[in-house]
Amino acid sequence: MTAVRVEALLPEHAEQVLGLYRSGIDEGNAAFETKVPDRAAFGQSGTARIVIRIPLSFRSGAL
């Protein structure tokens, strides 16, 4: 079984992360924001950002 991994947010993660951000805004349950920042603004927050990689077996409940 692959462990859950915590990684630094890198530019190559932007498309997926911003897509998830958009979904949360559209559903009204993930942010106080009303629009998704563009890639440049998203990468300039000045705060530490991480990506949590969760194996499919965790997400599907097939543990």
PDB file of N, CA, C and O in Angstrom:
ATOM      1  N   MET A   1       0.848  -1.177   0.000  1.00  0.00           N
ATOM      2  CA  MET A   1       0.000   0.000   0.000  1.00  0.00           C
ATOM      3  C   MET A   1       0.891   1.237   0.000  1.00  0.00           C
ATOM      4  O   MET A   1       1.877   1.288   0.735  1.00  0.00           O
ATOM      5  N   THR A   2       0.564   2.210  -0.796  1.00  0.00           N
ATOM      6  CA  THR A   2       1.305   3.461  -0.858  1.00  0.00           C
ATOM      7  C   THR A   2       0.783   4.408   0.211  1.00  0.00           C
ATOM      8  O   THR A   2      -0.426   4.531   0.407  1.00  0.00           O
ATOM      9  N   ALA A   3       1.682   5.060   0.885  1.00  0.00           N
ATOM     10  CA  ALA A   3       1.306   5.999   1.944  1.00  0.00           C
ATOM     11  C   ALA A   3       0.830   7.326   1.362  1.00  0.00           C
ATOM     12  O   ALA A   3       1.157   7.682   0.231  1.00  0.00           O
ATOM     13  N   VAL A   4       0.059   8.037   2.154  1.00  0.00           N
ATOM     14  CA  VAL A   4      -0.317   9.403   1.809  1.00  0.00           C
ATOM     15  C   VAL A   4       0.953  10.237   1.840  1.00  0.00           C
ATOM     16  O   VAL A   4       1.764  10.110   2.757  1.00  0.00           O
ATOM     17  N   ARG A   5       1.127  11.096   0.829  1.00  0.00           N
ATOM     18  CA  ARG A   5       2.335  11.911   0.743  1.00  0.00           C
ATOM     19  C   ARG A   5       1.992  13.389   0.818  1.00  0.00           C
ATOM     20  O   ARG A   5       0.983  13.830   0.270  1.00  0.00           O
ATOM     21  N   VAL A   6       2.837  14.151   1.500  1.00  0.00           N
ATOM     22  CA  VAL A   6       2.723  15.604   1.565  1.00  0.00           C
ATOM     23  C   VAL A   6       3.897  16.165   0.770  1.00  0.00           C
ATOM     24  O   VAL A   6       5.052  15.830   1.030  1.00  0.00           O
ATOM     25  N   GLU A   7       3.586  17.025  -0.203  1.00  0.00           N
ATOM     26  CA  GLU A   7       4.622  17.591  -1.064  1.00  0.00           C
ATOM     27  C   GLU A   7       4.428  19.093  -1.181  1.00  0.00           C
ATOM     28  O   GLU A   7       3.338  19.613  -0.941  1.00  0.00           O
ATOM     29  N   ALA A   8       5.489  19.776  -1.548  1.00  0.00           N
ATOM     30  CA  ALA A   8       5.391  21.207  -1.835  1.00  0.00           C
ATOM     31  C   ALA A   8       4.554  21.408  -3.095  1.00  0.00           C
ATOM     32  O   ALA A   8       4.641  20.617  -4.034  1.00  0.00           O
ATOM     33  N   LEU A   9       3.753  22.452  -3.115  1.00  0.00           N
ATOM     34  CA  LEU A   9       2.979  22.798  -4.302  1.00  0.00           C
ATOM     35  C   LEU A   9       3.939  23.364  -5.340  1.00  0.00           C
ATOM     36  O   LEU A   9       4.660  24.327  -5.078  1.00  0.00           O
ATOM     37  N   LEU A  10       3.937  22.756  -6.515  1.00  0.00           N
ATOM     38  CA  LEU A  10       4.814  23.166  -7.604  1.00  0.00           C
ATOM     39  C   LEU A  10       3.983  23.689  -8.773  1.00  0.00           C
ATOM     40  O   LEU A  10       2.786  23.412  -8.847  1.00  0.00           O
ATOM     41  N   PRO A  11       4.594  24.435  -9.677  1.00  0.00           N
ATOM     42  CA  PRO A  11       3.849  24.962 -10.826  1.00  0.00           C
ATOM     43  C   PRO A  11       3.097  23.889 -11.608  1.00  0.00           C
ATOM     44  O   PRO A  11       2.013  24.158 -12.126  1.00  0.00           O
ATOM     45  N   GLU A  12       3.647  22.686 -11.704  1.00  0.00           N
ATOM     46  CA  GLU A  12       2.956  21.631 -12.464  1.00  0.00           C
ATOM     47  C   GLU A  12       1.685  21.129 -11.779  1.00  0.00           C
ATOM     48  O   GLU A  12       0.903  20.409 -12.400  1.00  0.00           O
ATOM     49  N   HIS A  13       1.466  21.486 -10.532  1.00  0.00           N
ATOM     50  CA  HIS A  13       0.243  21.108  -9.824  1.00  0.00           C
ATOM     51  C   HIS A  13      -0.905  22.099 -10.068  1.00  0.00           C
ATOM     52  O   HIS A  13      -2.060  21.802  -9.766  1.00  0.00           O
ATOM     53  N   ALA A  14      -0.579  23.272 -10.613  1.00  0.00           N
ATOM     54  CA  ALA A  14      -1.535  24.376 -10.691  1.00  0.00           C
ATOM     55  C   ALA A  14      -2.852  24.004 -11.374  1.00  0.00           C
ATOM     56  O   ALA A  14      -3.923  24.323 -10.857  1.00  0.00           O
ATOM     57  N   GLU A  15      -2.790  23.348 -12.503  1.00  0.00           N
ATOM     58  CA  GLU A  15      -4.022  23.053 -13.246  1.00  0.00           C
ATOM     59  C   GLU A  15      -5.002  22.225 -12.413  1.00  0.00           C
ATOM     60  O   GLU A  15      -6.184  22.557 -12.334  1.00  0.00           O
ATOM     61  N   GLN A  16      -4.516  21.157 -11.796  1.00  0.00           N
ATOM     62  CA  GLN A  16      -5.391  20.312 -10.985  1.00  0.00           C
ATOM     63  C   GLN A  16      -5.877  21.034  -9.737  1.00  0.00           C
ATOM     64  O   GLN A  16      -7.055  20.957  -9.389  1.00  0.00           O
ATOM     65  N   VAL A  17      -4.972  21.733  -9.066  1.00  0.00           N
ATOM     66  CA  VAL A  17      -5.345  22.423  -7.827  1.00  0.00           C
ATOM     67  C   VAL A  17      -6.370  23.518  -8.108  1.00  0.00           C
ATOM     68  O   VAL A  17      -7.353  23.647  -7.378  1.00  0.00           O
ATOM     69  N   LEU A  18      -6.149  24.301  -9.154  1.00  0.00           N
ATOM     70  CA  LEU A  18      -7.099  25.359  -9.479  1.00  0.00           C
ATOM     71  C   LEU A  18      -8.442  24.780  -9.935  1.00  0.00           C
ATOM     72  O   LEU A  18      -9.484  25.394  -9.706  1.00  0.00           O
ATOM     73  N   GLY A  19      -8.431  23.619 -10.570  1.00  0.00           N
ATOM     74  CA  GLY A  19      -9.689  22.952 -10.924  1.00  0.00           C
ATOM     75  C   GLY A  19     -10.471  22.546  -9.688  1.00  0.00           C
ATOM     76  O   GLY A  19     -11.690  22.705  -9.640  1.00  0.00           O
ATOM     77  N   LEU A  20      -9.774  22.024  -8.691  1.00  0.00           N
ATOM     78  CA  LEU A  20     -10.430  21.677  -7.425  1.00  0.00           C
ATOM     79  C   LEU A  20     -10.949  22.931  -6.720  1.00  0.00           C
ATOM     80  O   LEU A  20     -12.039  22.924  -6.148  1.00  0.00           O
ATOM     81  N   TYR A  21     -10.170  23.989  -6.768  1.00  0.00           N
ATOM     82  CA  TYR A  21     -10.562  25.274  -6.183  1.00  0.00           C
ATOM     83  C   TYR A  21     -11.865  25.748  -6.834  1.00  0.00           C
ATOM     84  O   TYR A  21     -12.795  26.179  -6.152  1.00  0.00           O
ATOM     85  N   ARG A  22     -11.912  25.659  -8.182  1.00  0.00           N
ATOM     86  CA  ARG A  22     -13.111  26.069  -8.932  1.00  0.00           C
ATOM     87  C   ARG A  22     -14.316  25.240  -8.508  1.00  0.00           C
ATOM     88  O   ARG A  22     -15.400  25.788  -8.307  1.00  0.00           O
ATOM     89  N   SER A  23     -14.145  23.937  -8.369  1.00  0.00           N
ATOM     90  CA  SER A  23     -15.245  23.067  -7.947  1.00  0.00           C
ATOM     91  C   SER A  23     -15.776  23.473  -6.578  1.00  0.00           C
ATOM     92  O   SER A  23     -16.987  23.508  -6.359  1.00  0.00           O
ATOM     93  N   GLY A  24     -14.868  23.777  -5.663  1.00  0.00           N
ATOM     94  CA  GLY A  24     -15.283  24.195  -4.325  1.00  0.00           C
ATOM     95  C   GLY A  24     -16.058  25.495  -4.345  1.00  0.00           C
ATOM     96  O   GLY A  24     -17.050  25.642  -3.631  1.00  0.00           O
ATOM     97  N   ILE A  25     -15.613  26.440  -5.161  1.00  0.00           N
ATOM     98  CA  ILE A  25     -16.343  27.710  -5.284  1.00  0.00           C
ATOM     99  C   ILE A  25     -17.712  27.473  -5.903  1.00  0.00           C
ATOM    100  O   ILE A  25     -18.714  27.999  -5.418  1.00  0.00           O
ATOM    101  N   ASP A  26     -17.760  26.687  -6.970  1.00  0.00           N
ATOM    102  CA  ASP A  26     -19.037  26.410  -7.647  1.00  0.00           C
ATOM    103  C   ASP A  26     -20.042  25.741  -6.718  1.00  0.00           C
ATOM    104  O   ASP A  26     -21.243  26.003  -6.801  1.00  0.00           O
ATOM    105  N   GLU A  27     -19.552  24.883  -5.839  1.00  0.00           N
ATOM    106  CA  GLU A  27     -20.429  24.172  -4.908  1.00  0.00           C
ATOM    107  C   GLU A  27     -20.700  24.972  -3.647  1.00  0.00           C
ATOM    108  O   GLU A  27     -21.550  24.591  -2.842  1.00  0.00           O
ATOM    109  N   GLY A  28     -19.983  26.080  -3.465  1.00  0.00           N
ATOM    110  CA  GLY A  28     -20.201  26.953  -2.326  1.00  0.00           C
ATOM    111  C   GLY A  28     -19.721  26.407  -0.993  1.00  0.00           C
ATOM    112  O   GLY A  28     -20.236  26.788   0.058  1.00  0.00           O
ATOM    113  N   ASN A  29     -18.732  25.511  -1.028  1.00  0.00           N
ATOM    114  CA  ASN A  29     -18.330  24.926   0.246  1.00  0.00           C
ATOM    115  C   ASN A  29     -16.825  24.857   0.471  1.00  0.00           C
ATOM    116  O   ASN A  29     -16.377  24.082   1.317  1.00  0.00           O
ATOM    117  N   ALA A  30     -16.030  25.639  -0.255  1.00  0.00           N
ATOM    118  CA  ALA A  30     -14.594  25.475  -0.087  1.00  0.00           C
ATOM    119  C   ALA A  30     -13.809  26.765   0.106  1.00  0.00           C
ATOM    120  O   ALA A  30     -12.620  26.702   0.421  1.00  0.00           O
ATOM    121  N   ALA A  31     -14.415  27.913  -0.069  1.00  0.00           N
ATOM    122  CA  ALA A  31     -13.643  29.154   0.032  1.00  0.00           C
ATOM    123  C   ALA A  31     -14.584  30.330   0.245  1.00  0.00           C
ATOM    124  O   ALA A  31     -15.784  30.251  -0.018  1.00  0.00           O
ATOM    125  N   PHE A  32     -14.014  31.398   0.720  1.00  0.00           N
ATOM    126  CA  PHE A  32     -14.754  32.652   0.815  1.00  0.00           C
ATOM    127  C   PHE A  32     -14.652  33.436  -0.477  1.00  0.00           C
ATOM    128  O   PHE A  32     -15.356  34.427  -0.673  1.00  0.00           O
ATOM    129  N   GLU A  33     -13.767  32.985  -1.360  1.00  0.00           N
ATOM    130  CA  GLU A  33     -13.572  33.652  -2.644  1.00  0.00           C
ATOM    131  C   GLU A  33     -14.748  33.386  -3.575  1.00  0.00           C
ATOM    132  O   GLU A  33     -15.497  32.426  -3.393  1.00  0.00           O
ATOM    133  N   THR A  34     -14.896  34.246  -4.566  1.00  0.00           N
ATOM    134  CA  THR A  34     -15.964  34.060  -5.547  1.00  0.00           C
ATOM    135  C   THR A  34     -15.423  33.746  -6.934  1.00  0.00           C
ATOM    136  O   THR A  34     -16.184  33.417  -7.843  1.00  0.00           O
ATOM    137  N   LYS A  35     -14.102  33.849  -7.096  1.00  0.00           N
ATOM    138  CA  LYS A  35     -13.492  33.488  -8.379  1.00  0.00           C
ATOM    139  C   LYS A  35     -12.132  32.848  -8.129  1.00  0.00           C
ATOM    140  O   LYS A  35     -11.483  33.088  -7.111  1.00  0.00           O
ATOM    141  N   VAL A  36     -11.728  32.034  -9.080  1.00  0.00           N
ATOM    142  CA  VAL A  36     -10.444  31.345  -8.997  1.00  0.00           C
ATOM    143  C   VAL A  36      -9.348  32.320  -9.433  1.00  0.00           C
ATOM    144  O   VAL A  36      -9.487  32.989 -10.456  1.00  0.00           O
ATOM    145  N   PRO A  37      -8.268  32.404  -8.669  1.00  0.00           N
ATOM    146  CA  PRO A  37      -7.175  33.273  -9.103  1.00  0.00           C
ATOM    147  C   PRO A  37      -6.499  32.711 -10.353  1.00  0.00           C
ATOM    148  O   PRO A  37      -6.558  31.509 -10.611  1.00  0.00           O
ATOM    149  N   ASP A  38      -5.860  33.585 -11.121  1.00  0.00           N
ATOM    150  CA  ASP A  38      -5.103  33.057 -12.257  1.00  0.00           C
ATOM    151  C   ASP A  38      -3.835  32.397 -11.726  1.00  0.00           C
ATOM    152  O   ASP A  38      -3.487  32.551 -10.555  1.00  0.00           O
ATOM    153  N   ARG A  39      -3.160  31.676 -12.582  1.00  0.00           N
ATOM    154  CA  ARG A  39      -1.981  30.907 -12.140  1.00  0.00           C
ATOM    155  C   ARG A  39      -0.915  31.798 -11.514  1.00  0.00           C
ATOM    156  O   ARG A  39      -0.297  31.409 -10.523  1.00  0.00           O
ATOM    157  N   ALA A  40      -0.690  32.967 -12.064  1.00  0.00           N
ATOM    158  CA  ALA A  40       0.341  33.867 -11.527  1.00  0.00           C
ATOM    159  C   ALA A  40      -0.026  34.326 -10.121  1.00  0.00           C
ATOM    160  O   ALA A  40       0.813  34.283  -9.222  1.00  0.00           O
ATOM    161  N   ALA A  41      -1.252  34.759  -9.918  1.00  0.00           N
ATOM    162  CA  ALA A  41      -1.692  35.223  -8.598  1.00  0.00           C
ATOM    163  C   ALA A  41      -1.702  34.077  -7.593  1.00  0.00           C
ATOM    164  O   ALA A  41      -1.355  34.266  -6.427  1.00  0.00           O
ATOM    165  N   PHE A  42      -2.096  32.902  -8.038  1.00  0.00           N
ATOM    166  CA  PHE A  42      -2.162  31.746  -7.149  1.00  0.00           C
ATOM    167  C   PHE A  42      -0.787  31.389  -6.608  1.00  0.00           C
ATOM    168  O   PHE A  42      -0.664  31.002  -5.445  1.00  0.00           O
ATOM    169  N   GLY A  43       0.237  31.510  -7.422  1.00  0.00           N
ATOM    170  CA  GLY A  43       1.583  31.171  -7.008  1.00  0.00           C
ATOM    171  C   GLY A  43       2.282  32.245  -6.195  1.00  0.00           C
ATOM    172  O   GLY A  43       3.409  32.034  -5.748  1.00  0.00           O
ATOM    173  N   GLN A  44       1.642  33.399  -5.990  1.00  0.00           N
ATOM    174  CA  GLN A  44       2.280  34.523  -5.316  1.00  0.00           C
ATOM    175  C   GLN A  44       1.659  34.827  -3.957  1.00  0.00           C
ATOM    176  O   GLN A  44       1.711  35.970  -3.505  1.00  0.00           O
ATOM    177  N   SER A  45       1.082  33.849  -3.308  1.00  0.00           N
ATOM    178  CA  SER A  45       0.369  34.106  -2.062  1.00  0.00           C
ATOM    179  C   SER A  45       1.273  34.494  -0.908  1.00  0.00           C
ATOM    180  O   SER A  45       0.824  35.153   0.029  1.00  0.00           O
ATOM    181  N   GLY A  46       2.552  34.096  -0.957  1.00  0.00           N
ATOM    182  CA  GLY A  46       3.460  34.390   0.136  1.00  0.00           C
ATOM    183  C   GLY A  46       3.322  33.438   1.309  1.00  0.00           C
ATOM    184  O   GLY A  46       3.971  33.627   2.337  1.00  0.00           O
ATOM    185  N   THR A  47       2.493  32.425   1.172  1.00  0.00           N
ATOM    186  CA  THR A  47       2.332  31.434   2.237  1.00  0.00           C
ATOM    187  C   THR A  47       2.807  30.079   1.737  1.00  0.00           C
ATOM    188  O   THR A  47       2.876  29.835   0.533  1.00  0.00           O
ATOM    189  N   ALA A  48       3.127  29.215   2.664  1.00  0.00           N
ATOM    190  CA  ALA A  48       3.520  27.850   2.293  1.00  0.00           C
ATOM    191  C   ALA A  48       2.304  27.121   1.738  1.00  0.00           C
ATOM    192  O   ALA A  48       1.210  27.210   2.296  1.00  0.00           O
ATOM    193  N   ARG A  49       2.493  26.415   0.661  1.00  0.00           N
ATOM    194  CA  ARG A  49       1.406  25.645   0.056  1.00  0.00           C
ATOM    195  C   ARG A  49       1.871  24.216  -0.131  1.00  0.00           C
ATOM    196  O   ARG A  49       3.013  23.955  -0.509  1.00  0.00           O
ATOM    197  N   ILE A  50       0.967  23.307   0.141  1.00  0.00           N
ATOM    198  CA  ILE A  50       1.300  21.888   0.020  1.00  0.00           C
ATOM    199  C   ILE A  50       0.250  21.170  -0.809  1.00  0.00           C
ATOM    200  O   ILE A  50      -0.861  21.660  -1.008  1.00  0.00           O
ATOM    201  N   VAL A  51       0.632  20.004  -1.283  1.00  0.00           N
ATOM    202  CA  VAL A  51      -0.259  19.095  -2.000  1.00  0.00           C
ATOM    203  C   VAL A  51      -0.279  17.805  -1.195  1.00  0.00           C
ATOM    204  O   VAL A  51       0.772  17.305  -0.794  1.00  0.00           O
ATOM    205  N   ILE A  52      -1.454  17.270  -0.959  1.00  0.00           N
ATOM    206  CA  ILE A  52      -1.598  15.978  -0.301  1.00  0.00           C
ATOM    207  C   ILE A  52      -1.944  14.969  -1.382  1.00  0.00           C
ATOM    208  O   ILE A  52      -2.972  15.097  -2.047  1.00  0.00           O
ATOM    209  N   ARG A  53      -1.102  13.977  -1.561  1.00  0.00           N
ATOM    210  CA  ARG A  53      -1.350  12.926  -2.557  1.00  0.00           C
ATOM    211  C   ARG A  53      -1.926  11.723  -1.828  1.00  0.00           C
ATOM    212  O   ARG A  53      -1.288  11.139  -0.952  1.00  0.00           O
ATOM    213  N   ILE A  54      -3.146  11.366  -2.208  1.00  0.00           N
ATOM    214  CA  ILE A  54      -3.857  10.269  -1.555  1.00  0.00           C
ATOM    215  C   ILE A  54      -4.032   9.134  -2.554  1.00  0.00           C
ATOM    216  O   ILE A  54      -4.613   9.341  -3.620  1.00  0.00           O
ATOM    217  N   PRO A  55      -3.543   7.939  -2.233  1.00  0.00           N
ATOM    218  CA  PRO A  55      -3.691   6.804  -3.145  1.00  0.00           C
ATOM    219  C   PRO A  55      -5.169   6.508  -3.446  1.00  0.00           C
ATOM    220  O   PRO A  55      -6.035   6.723  -2.598  1.00  0.00           O
ATOM    221  N   LEU A  56      -5.443   6.017  -4.645  1.00  0.00           N
ATOM    222  CA  LEU A  56      -6.807   5.684  -5.038  1.00  0.00           C
ATOM    223  C   LEU A  56      -7.474   4.736  -4.043  1.00  0.00           C
ATOM    224  O   LEU A  56      -8.677   4.838  -3.805  1.00  0.00           O
ATOM    225  N   SER A  57      -6.716   3.829  -3.469  1.00  0.00           N
ATOM    226  CA  SER A  57      -7.325   2.881  -2.527  1.00  0.00           C
ATOM    227  C   SER A  57      -7.908   3.601  -1.318  1.00  0.00           C
ATOM    228  O   SER A  57      -8.897   3.133  -0.753  1.00  0.00           O
ATOM    229  N   PHE A  58      -7.329   4.722  -0.906  1.00  0.00           N
ATOM    230  CA  PHE A  58      -7.869   5.511   0.203  1.00  0.00           C
ATOM    231  C   PHE A  58      -9.158   6.210  -0.233  1.00  0.00           C
ATOM    232  O   PHE A  58     -10.146   6.224   0.502  1.00  0.00           O
ATOM    233  N   ARG A  59      -9.137   6.788  -1.437  1.00  0.00           N
ATOM    234  CA  ARG A  59     -10.270   7.561  -1.916  1.00  0.00           C
ATOM    235  C   ARG A  59     -11.480   6.714  -2.228  1.00  0.00           C
ATOM    236  O   ARG A  59     -12.615   7.168  -2.084  1.00  0.00           O
ATOM    237  N   SER A  60     -11.246   5.477  -2.659  1.00  0.00           N
ATOM    238  CA  SER A  60     -12.380   4.632  -3.049  1.00  0.00           C
ATOM    239  C   SER A  60     -12.941   3.838  -1.881  1.00  0.00           C
ATOM    240  O   SER A  60     -13.952   3.149  -2.016  1.00  0.00           O
ATOM    241  N   GLY A  61     -12.284   3.937  -0.737  1.00  0.00           N
ATOM    242  CA  GLY A  61     -12.744   3.188   0.428  1.00  0.00           C
ATOM    243  C   GLY A  61     -12.393   1.717   0.363  1.00  0.00           C
ATOM    244  O   GLY A  61     -12.963   0.917   1.106  1.00  0.00           O
ATOM    245  N   ALA A  62     -11.469   1.339  -0.508  1.00  0.00           N
ATOM    246  CA  ALA A  62     -11.119  -0.066  -0.678  1.00  0.00           C
ATOM    247  C   ALA A  62      -9.947  -0.492   0.201  1.00  0.00           C
ATOM    248  O   ALA A  62      -9.087  -1.262  -0.228  1.00  0.00           O
ATOM    249  N   LEU A  63      -9.919   0.000   1.398  1.00  0.00           N
ATOM    250  CA  LEU A  63      -8.796  -0.331   2.287  1.00  0.00           C
ATOM    251  C   LEU A  63      -8.917  -1.704   2.839  1.00  0.00           C
ATOM    252  O   LEU A  63      -8.057  -2.140   3.605  1.00  0.00           O
TER     253      LEU A  63
END
